[in-house]
Amino acid sequence: MKPSPMLFGALSWGSLSATTLVSNGHPPPRLVSRQQTKSCSSLAASSLSVDTPLGTIIGTTSPHTPCVRQFLSIPFAQPPLGSLRFLPPEPLLALPTTPYKATQFGPSCMQFLTENPPTIFTQFVNQYNLQGLNRTSPFLSEDCLSLSVYTPPVQFTGQQLPVIIFIYGGAFTAGGQDVPYQIPANWVQDSQEHIVVTFNYRLNIFGFPNAAAFSGDNTKQNPGLLDQKMAIRWVKDHIAHFGGDPNRITLWGQSAGAISAAWYQYAAFDPSFPQVERIIMDSGTEIFPLARASTEDVKHGNFSAVAKHLGCDGDKTPQEELECMQKADAREIEGLLQKNMEEVMSGKPLIYFTAVVDNRTVYRNYSEKAIKGEILNVPTIIGTNVNDGVPFVPLTAEGVNSTVEAVTTAGFFFCPAVQVSDLRIVAGVPVYRYYYTGNFSSVSPEAFMGAYHSAELPLLFGTNSMFRGLSTPEEEACSEAMQDSWVAFATGGQAGLEATGWPRYDNLDTGLVREFGQLENGTAQGGRAPLSTVVRDVSLKDMENLCPPIFHG
């Protein structure tokens, strides 16, 4: 993906760095003291059995996280097979078996992973890929619409817990529940105060087909986003059986997941969408270039191009084309898309599938929606990483071009975050912003990587020290600070963040942003560095002023 043209020069942007950030002079951030993890050598078998209206579900535990009940890959929709391929998900009225054994991951949705072109995710940090592989996972299926629930033992909670639903990223072409860096068991083990739900949704052509047969029917577009909606509905309807509070749901997404969460915040203004109480957007917004470019395939050419390769063209009507494609082999379809991706490097046009404007899940003009107040008015965290652009510029033996990376970070991530914060402020939505600057070797094994796109996720999920040796005290302090902030937000919304001292972001001129990262070296205390070395509130006004305004023309 090439960086989009910017309205300011690369050198102007590149001259600003983390060292130019201005501290606000306010009292230092504070976090509520962590409770010691409650001990449990094993859980009673009865606590791993949950009765729901859909049937009984049997979960499991792990020796490394004995205080976490894991209910893995619970189906939340009918398998989208055969005549249901490319269509919106159908509700699941009963589990396939009862009791249903939710003790291991099921397959992820159809996708592919290629090393051509290479990226940091195939060369250095495979743990962001399914099963930690640098190649396409062998464990894929169209029958993939499932979710996983990670929850403390019921005897330890005594009350309904806040719920965080995570939407994975991957450019709407990759991702799933079985990503090593994004498994939340360690986090729930340490917290014992929240529940995390992860889920699969359909990707690329299977989730965003934009077939000609759907032209004029906005109820059938973007089935991948409708998968997300159905998963949220499932959580709303059933999480109480697992100890969760259906009225304290935080929707958290990263990258394409953050774009999804942003889109959902507008879509859920329609009360027929299941409501959530908070939103978190990591490195992705509703105006991210990928999101905006996705609206342009008005002639349905991408779907028809694949159909032609599979012999589903000729004099067929749009409906006949769709029915032919519903019978095609799923792996052959994926193989064609992978071959096309690899041939793009030699100049062939890219066949790409992502969401389109349907005026239900995705809208064309978000400035207009915000001005009208047509957005779910719930507290929202919006954040970016200082080196978000690293995976999006060419990777060479020396790393990446730092100037191109800086411009890409600004154009794809930082400036859109500033702009959509402005949109929400206009609409009266409470906004809190963060800026992640951590460069920890257990997560960033090469110096040039810095705080790259996704680098905050291992610290949040508590998986940062699992693959490349022990973390530093500063890294552990940063991880705990971010985890505790997310849980405080999920628990109490604005009041929860106020308890941590995180300032509300009110406007460009005086708004303060919470920075997480290794700010300075400090003396470790019991294996943890002082909070002041990893968290501070800063003004990013000098950088924000370089961004084009969202309201113009």
C-alpha positions in Angstrom: 0.0 0.0 0.0 1.5 3.3 -1.1 1.3 6.4 1.2 -1.3 8.9 0.2 -0.2 12.5 -0.8 0.1 14.8 2.2 -0.7 18.5 2.4 2.6 19.1 4.2 6.2 18.2 3.5 7.9 15.1 4.8 10.8 17.1 6.2 8.4 19.3 8.2 6.8 16.3 9.8 10.0 14.3 10.2 11.6 17.2 12.1 9.1 16.6 15.0 9.8 13.7 17.3 8.8 12.4 20.7 11.4 14.7 22.2 9.4 17.8 21.2 6.4 16.8 23.2 5.4 19.3 25.8 4.5 18.1 29.3 1.4 19.8 30.7 2.8 20.5 34.1 -0.2 18.8 35.7 0.1 16.3 38.6 1.5 13.0 37.3 -0.9 10.3 36.1 -2.2 7.9 38.7 -3.6 4.4 38.6 -5.5 2.5 41.1 -3.3 0.0 42.9 -3.4 -3.5 41.4 -4.8 -6.2 43.5 -2.8 -9.3 43.9 -4.1 -12.1 41.6 -6.4 -14.3 43.6 -5.0 -17.7 43.9 -6.6 -20.8 42.6 -4.9 -24.1 42.0 -7.8 -25.5 40.0 -11.4 -24.6 39.2 -14.4 -26.8 40.0 -15.7 -28.6 37.0 -19.1 -27.0 37.6 -17.7 -23.5 37.0 -16.6 -24.6 33.5 -20.2 -25.5 32.6 -22.4 -22.6 31.6 -26.1 -23.0 30.7 -27.5 -20.6 28.0 -30.7 -20.5 26.0 -28.7 -22.0 23.1 -27.5 -25.0 25.2 -24.9 -25.9 27.7 -21.3 -24.8 27.0 -18.2 -26.5 28.5 -15.0 -24.4 28.8 -11.4 -25.1 29.8 -8.5 -23.6 31.7 -4.7 -23.4 31.1 -2.0 -24.3 33.6 -0.5 -20.9 33.0 -3.7 -19.0 33.6 -5.6 -21.2 36.2 -7.9 -18.4 37.2 -9.3 -17.9 33.8 -12.3 -19.8 32.4 -11.8 -20.1 28.6 -14.8 -20.8 26.4 -13.2 -21.1 22.9 -14.8 -20.8 19.5 -18.5 -20.8 20.4 -20.6 -20.6 17.2 -22.6 -17.4 17.1 -24.2 -17.7 13.6 -25.1 -20.4 11.1 -22.2 -21.6 9.0 -22.1 -19.3 5.9 -21.8 -22.2 3.5 -23.3 -23.0 0.1 -26.2 -20.7 -0.7 -25.3 -18.6 2.4 -21.8 -17.7 1.1 -21.5 -14.0 0.6 -24.8 -13.3 2.4 -25.4 -11.7 5.8 -25.1 -14.1 8.7 -28.1 -16.1 9.8 -28.8 -16.4 13.5 -28.0 -19.6 15.4 -31.0 -20.9 17.2 -29.2 -23.7 19.0 -25.7 -25.0 19.5 -24.6 -27.9 17.2 -24.4 -30.2 20.2 -25.3 -29.9 23.8 -23.3 -29.8 25.9 -21.0 -28.0 23.5 -17.3 -28.4 24.2 -15.7 -25.0 23.7 -12.2 -26.2 24.8 -10.0 -25.4 21.7 -9.9 -23.0 18.9 -11.9 -23.7 15.8 -10.8 -22.7 12.3 -10.3 -19.1 11.3 -12.0 -17.5 8.3 -10.7 -17.9 4.8 -7.6 -15.8 4.1 -4.0 -16.0 2.9 -0.6 -14.8 4.1 2.2 -14.0 1.6 5.8 -13.0 2.0 5.7 -11.2 -1.3 6.1 -8.4 -0.6 7.8 -9.0 2.8 6.7 -7.1 5.9 7.8 -7.0 9.5 4.9 -9.4 10.3 6.4 -12.1 8.1 10.1 -11.4 8.8 10.3 -10.4 12.4 7.1 -10.7 14.4 5.1 -13.7 13.2 3.2 -13.6 16.5 0.6 -11.3 14.9 -0.3 -14.0 12.4 -2.5 -17.0 12.9 -0.7 -19.6 15.0 2.4 -17.4 14.8 3.2 -18.6 11.3 4.8 -16.7 8.5 2.7 -18.5 5.9 -1.0 -19.2 5.4 -2.5 -21.1 8.2 -3.7 -24.6 7.4 -6.6 -24.3 9.8 -9.1 -22.3 7.7 -12.7 -22.8 6.8 -15.8 -20.9 5.7 -17.4 -22.4 8.8 -15.6 -19.9 11.0 -18.2 -17.6 12.7 -17.3 -18.2 16.4 -16.3 -16.3 19.5 -14.3 -16.9 22.6 -15.0 -15.7 26.1 -12.3 -15.3 28.8 -13.7 -14.7 32.2 -12.6 -15.1 35.9 -14.2 -17.8 38.1 -17.7 -16.9 39.2 -16.8 -17.4 42.8 -14.2 -14.6 42.6 -16.4 -12.0 41.0 -19.5 -11.7 43.1 -20.9 -9.2 40.6 -21.3 -8.8 36.9 -18.1 -7.7 35.3 -17.4 -5.2 32.5 -16.9 -6.8 29.1 -14.4 -5.8 26.4 -15.1 -7.1 22.9 -12.0 -7.0 20.7 -12.2 -6.7 16.9 -8.9 -7.8 15.2 -7.2 -5.9 12.5 -5.6 -7.2 9.3 -6.8 -4.8 6.5 -10.1 -6.8 6.3 -8.1 -9.6 4.7 -6.5 -11.5 7.6 -6.8 -12.1 11.3 -8.6 -14.3 13.8 -8.9 -15.5 17.4 -5.9 -17.7 17.2 -3.2 -15.0 17.1 -0.6 -15.6 19.8 0.0 -11.9 20.6 -3.8 -11.3 20.9 -5.0 -14.0 23.3 -6.2 -12.3 26.5 -5.9 -15.0 29.0 -2.8 -13.5 30.7 -4.6 -10.1 31.0 -7.7 -11.6 32.6 -5.6 -13.7 34.9 -3.8 -10.6 36.2 -7.0 -8.4 36.4 -9.7 -10.8 37.6 -12.0 -7.7 37.1 -13.1 -7.9 33.5 -14.1 -10.2 30.7 -12.7 -10.2 27.2 -14.5 -11.6 24.1 -12.7 -12.2 20.8 -14.4 -13.4 17.6 -14.0 -14.2 13.9 -15.6 -12.3 11.1 -15.5 -13.0 7.3 -12.7 -11.4 5.3 -11.8 -10.2 1.8 -14.3 -11.5 -0.9 -16.2 -13.7 1.6 -16.9 -10.8 4.0 -17.0 -7.9 1.5 -18.1 -9.3 -1.9 -19.9 -6.3 -3.4 -21.5 -8.5 -6.0 -23.6 -7.0 -8.8 -26.5 -9.1 -7.5 -26.5 -6.9 -4.4 -26.7 -3.6 -6.3 -29.5 -1.5 -4.8 -30.0 -3.8 -1.9 -28.2 -2.3 1.1 -29.4 -5.1 3.4 -26.9 -7.5 1.9 -23.7 -5.5 1.6 -20.7 -5.9 4.0 -21.6 -9.3 5.5 -18.3 -9.2 7.4 -19.5 -6.1 9.3 -22.8 -7.8 9.8 -20.9 -10.7 11.3 -19.4 -8.2 13.8 -22.9 -6.9 14.6 -24.2 -10.4 15.2 -21.3 -11.2 17.5 -22.0 -8.1 19.5 -25.7 -9.1 19.7 -24.6 -12.6 20.9 -22.5 -11.0 23.7 -25.4 -8.6 24.6 -27.8 -11.5 24.9 -25.7 -14.2 26.5 -22.7 -12.7 28.4 -24.6 -12.5 31.7 -24.5 -16.3 31.8 -20.7 -16.0 31.9 -20.6 -13.4 34.7 -20.6 -10.3 32.4 -22.6 -7.1 32.5 -24.5 -6.7 29.2 -24.9 -3.0 30.0 -21.1 -2.4 30.3 -19.7 -3.4 27.0 -16.6 -1.8 25.5 -16.1 -2.2 21.8 -12.3 -2.2 21.1 -10.7 -2.5 17.7 -7.2 -2.2 16.3 -6.3 -1.2 12.7 -9.2 -2.6 10.5 -10.8 -3.5 13.8 -10.6 0.2 14.9 -12.1 1.2 11.6 -14.9 -1.3 12.3 -15.4 0.1 15.8 -15.6 3.7 14.4 -18.1 2.7 11.7 -20.1 0.9 14.4 -20.2 4.0 16.5 -22.2 5.7 13.7 -24.2 2.7 12.7 -25.3 2.1 16.3 -27.1 5.5 16.3 -29.8 3.3 14.8 -31.2 1.7 17.9 -31.8 -1.6 16.1 -28.1 -2.2 16.4 -27.0 -3.7 19.7 -25.7 -0.9 21.9 -22.3 -0.6 23.5 -21.3 1.7 26.2 -17.7 2.7 25.3 -15.5 2.6 22.2 -11.7 2.2 21.8 -10.0 2.8 18.5 -6.3 1.8 18.2 -4.6 3.1 15.0 -7.6 3.2 12.8 -10.5 5.6 12.0 -13.6 5.9 9.8 -11.6 8.2 7.5 -8.5 6.0 7.2 -7.6 6.0 3.4 -8.4 2.2 3.2 -11.9 3.0 4.6 -12.5 5.8 2.1 -11.1 4.1 -1.0 -13.3 1.1 -0.3 -16.4 2.9 -1.6 -15.3 3.2 -5.2 -16.0 -0.2 -6.8 -19.4 1.0 -8.0 -19.5 -1.4 -11.0 -18.7 -4.5 -8.9 -15.7 -5.1 -11.1 -13.6 -6.9 -8.4 -16.2 -9.6 -7.8 -16.8 -10.1 -11.5 -13.0 -10.3 -12.2 -12.8 -13.2 -9.8 -15.9 -14.8 -11.3 -14.4 -14.6 -14.7 -11.3 -16.5 -13.6 -13.5 -19.2 -12.2 -15.7 -19.5 -15.3 -18.7 -17.7 -13.7 -18.9 -15.0 -16.4 -20.3 -15.1 -19.9 -23.9 -14.1 -20.4 -24.9 -14.8 -16.8 -27.2 -12.4 -15.0 -25.9 -10.9 -11.7 -27.9 -13.5 -9.8 -26.6 -16.3 -11.9 -23.0 -15.0 -11.4 -23.6 -15.0 -7.6 -25.0 -18.5 -7.6 -22.1 -19.8 -9.7 -19.6 -18.2 -7.3 -21.4 -19.7 -4.3 -20.5 -23.1 -5.7 -16.9 -22.4 -6.4 -14.1 -23.9 -4.3 -13.2 -21.5 -1.4 -9.5 -22.4 -1.5 -9.4 -21.8 -5.3 -10.9 -18.4 -4.7 -8.2 -17.6 -2.1 -5.5 -18.9 -4.3 -6.6 -16.5 -7.0 -6.5 -13.6 -4.6 -3.1 -14.5 -3.3 -1.7 -14.9 -6.9 -3.1 -11.4 -7.7 -1.5 -9.9 -4.6 1.9 -11.3 -5.5 1.6 -10.1 -9.2 0.8 -6.6 -8.1 4.5 -6.1 -7.5 5.0 -6.6 -11.3 2.5 -4.0 -12.2 -0.8 -5.9 -12.4 -3.9 -4.2 -10.9 -4.9 -5.2 -7.4 -8.2 -7.0 -6.9 -9.2 -6.0 -3.4 -12.3 -6.5 -1.2 -13.3 -4.3 1.7 -16.4 -2.5 2.9 -18.6 -0.3 0.6 -21.1 2.4 1.5 -24.5 1.0 2.2 -25.8 3.7 4.5 -26.4 1.1 7.2 -23.0 -0.1 8.3 -20.8 2.4 6.3 -21.6 6.0 5.4 -20.0 8.3 2.8 -19.9 11.6 4.8 -18.9 11.3 8.4 -18.5 15.1 8.9 -22.2 15.5 8.0 -23.2 12.7 10.4 -21.2 14.2 13.2 -22.6 17.7 12.7 -26.1 16.2 12.9 -25.2 14.3 16.0 -25.9 11.0 14.3 -23.4 9.0 16.3 -23.5 6.8 19.4 -22.7 9.3 22.1 -20.5 7.2 24.4 -17.0 7.8 25.8 -14.3 7.1 23.2 -10.6 6.5 23.3 -8.7 7.2 20.1 -5.0 6.4 19.8 -2.0 6.0 17.5 1.5 4.8 17.6 4.5 7.0 16.8 5.7 4.6 14.1 2.4 3.3 12.8 3.6 3.6 9.3 6.4 1.0 9.5 4.5 -2.0 8.0 3.1 0.1 5.2 6.3 1.2 3.5 8.8 -1.0 1.6 10.9 -3.2 3.8 14.6 -3.5 2.8 17.6 -5.1 4.4 18.3 -1.8 6.1 14.7 -1.5 7.4 12.4 1.2 6.2 12.9 4.8 4.9 12.2 6.9 7.9 11.0 9.9 6.0 8.4 7.9 4.0 7.5 6.1 7.3 6.9 9.5 9.0 4.7 10.8 6.2 2.7 7.5 6.1 2.2 7.6 9.9 0.9 11.1 9.6 -1.4 10.6 6.6 -2.8 7.2 7.5 -3.0 7.4 11.3 -2.0 10.5 13.3 -3.9 13.1 11.3 -7.0 11.0 10.8 -7.0 10.5 14.6 -6.9 14.3 15.1 -9.6 14.8 12.6 -12.1 12.2 13.9 -11.5 13.4 17.5 -12.7 16.8 16.2 -15.7 15.2 14.7 -16.7 13.6 18.0 -16.1 16.8 19.9 -18.5 18.6 17.6 -21.0 15.9 18.2 -20.6 16.1 22.0 -18.9 12.8 22.4 -16.4 12.6 25.3 -12.9 11.9 23.7 -9.7 10.7 25.3 -6.6 10.3 23.2 -3.4 8.3 23.6 0.0 8.2 21.9 2.1 5.0 22.2 5.9 5.5 21.9 7.2 2.4 23.5 10.2 0.7 21.8 10.8 -2.5 23.7 13.0 -5.2 22.3 10.8 -8.1 23.3 8.1 -6.7 20.9 10.3 -4.6 18.5 13.4 -6.9 17.9 14.8 -4.5 15.3 15.7 -0.9 16.2 14.1 0.6 13.2 10.7 -0.9 14.1 10.1 1.4 17.1 6.4 1.7 18.2 5.2 0.2 14.9 1.5 -0.5 14.0 0.2 -3.1 16.5 3.2 -2.8 18.9 0.9 -1.8 21.8 -1.2 -5.0 21.5 1.2 -7.4 23.3 1.5 -5.0 26.2 -2.3 -4.8 26.5 -2.9 -8.5 26.1 -0.1 -9.4 28.5 1.7 -11.5 25.9 4.8 -9.2 25.4 7.2 -11.4 27.3 6.2 -14.7 25.9 8.4 -15.0 22.8 11.6 -13.0 23.1 12.7 -13.1 26.7 11.8 -11.2 29.8 10.5 -7.7 29.7 12.2 -4.8 31.3 10.8 -3.1 34.4 9.8 -0.2 32.3 8.0 -2.4 29.8 6.1 -4.2 32.5 5.1 -0.8 34.1 3.9 0.4 30.7 2.0 -2.8 30.1 0.2 -2.6 33.5 -0.5 1.1 33.0 -2.2 0.5 29.7 -4.1 -2.6 30.9 -5.3 -0.9 34.0 -6.5 2.1 32.0 -8.5 -0.1 29.6 -10.1 -1.9 32.5 -10.8 1.4 34.3 -12.5 2.6 31.2 -14.5 -0.6 30.7 -15.5 -0.5 34.3 -16.5 3.1 34.8 -16.2 5.0 31.5 -15.3 8.6 32.0 -15.3 8.2 35.8 -12.9 5.3 35.4 -10.5 7.3 33.4 -10.7 10.3 35.7 -9.6 7.9 38.5 -6.4 7.4 36.5 -5.9 11.2 35.9 -6.3 10.8 32.1 -7.5 14.2 30.8 -10.4 14.5 28.5 -9.4 15.8 25.1 -11.6 18.9 24.4 -10.0 20.8 21.6 -6.9 21.2 19.4 -5.5 24.2 21.1 -5.5 23.0 24.7 -6.2 19.2 24.4 -3.8 16.9 26.2 -2.9 13.4 25.0 -1.8 10.5 27.3 1.5 9.1 26.2 2.5 5.5 27.0 6.1 4.4 26.5 9.5 4.4 28.1 10.0 8.0 28.8 13.0 7.8 31.0 15.0 5.2 33.0 13.9 4.8 36.6 14.7 2.6 39.6 12.7 -0.6 39.5 10.6 -1.2 42.5 9.7 -4.9 43.0 10.3 -5.6 39.3 8.3 -2.6 38.2 9.6 0.8 37.2 7.9 4.0 38.6 4.8 5.0 36.7 6.3 8.4 36.0 8.8 6.7 33.7 6.2 5.3 31.3 3.1 7.6 31.4 2.6 11.3 31.0 0.1 13.8 29.6 1.4 15.9 26.7 0.4 18.5 24.1 0.9 17.4 20.5 -0.3 20.8 19.2 2.8 21.3 17.0 2.2 18.1 15.1 -1.6 18.5 15.1 -1.4 21.9 13.5 0.3 20.3 10.5 -2.8 18.2 9.8 -5.4 19.4 7.4 -8.7 20.4 9.0 -11.6 17.9 8.8 -14.2 20.7 8.1 -13.4 22.4 4.8 -14.9 22.9 1.4 
